[in-house]
Amino acid sequence: MNIINWKKRPLVYALVITSGFWFLISLLENLPDRFYFVGSVFLYLILLFELYSTKYYARRLLDQFQLPQVDEKDKLIHLIHHFILPSFAYFSFVLFVFFNHQKSTHLIILAIIFIIFSILFTNVRAYYEDKFKLEQGTHAIYDIIVIIMMFVSSDSALQTFGFLGSSGWVTLAAILIAYTVLSMLLLIRKQQINNRSLQTLVVGALLLIAFLLVLQSFRFNNFAVALLSTLLFYFVVAVFHHQQVSSLSKAIIGEYFVVFLIFIVLMYGVV
């Protein structure tokens, strides 16, 4: 097996997924919506094949050099990295693209998709190839990916349930589910399941509920709600990090709270 080609494989796979989304966008613009969703199912099957192929070829590389296979401990964490998070990212983008496929945003969305899936495929390759430093480097970017996923999933929930004419409570529940799932994925990945982190998660959920009700009463648009919900999620992620390194203090929480209020005022002025 050509080693140089293997190093390029994650980028090629990410390019395939990105090209697939470009094709899905063209379906949206030229055919009935059902073709878009049928196409997204086939593209997801390609994604699953690429994830499996990445793992398969990494193991072949180790066999080629007669190196020991990487020990697959902490299987739940690896399941999150190598299946759940890529799948969550994929379906979030499927819904996001469906409701946000204006020509002016095509290149930006496709570039973000390419970057995210490049990192995801590189991390999978690095893990099974046992490139610890590379894997650790891409792990640091996972937090950013999760935050982006919060925005994409929040916007998708707002657009989907708004399109279906569902009540505001249904939309709120969908955003709360996305927040909870992403927070739990983050905590499990960091091996940070403890009373303090779970309390932070619950407090963040309560704040998110109250916050969404306030935004709803002031009739913020979907983009502003998704962006501010993501900002709140970012602060929760930051608190998780401070708890992990034992640097959390009232002053830090106060700073985050002030910044959050400033963003709310700015967004209210814009919308």
Buried (B, 14 or more C-beta within 10 A) or exposed (E): EEEEEBEEBBBEBBBBBBBBBBEBBEBBEEEEEEEBBEBBEEBBEEBEEBBEBBBEBBBEBBEEEEEEEBEEEEEEBBEBBBBBBBBBBBBBBBBBBBBBBEEEEBEEBBEBBBBBBBBBBBBBBBBBBBBEEBBEBBBEBBBBBBBBBBBBBBBBBBBBBEEEEBEBEEBBBBBBEBBBBBBBBBBBBBEBEEEEBBEBBEEBBEBBBEBBEEBBEEEBEBBBBBBBBBBBBBBBBBBBBBBBEEEBEEEEBEEBEEEBEEBBEEBEEEE
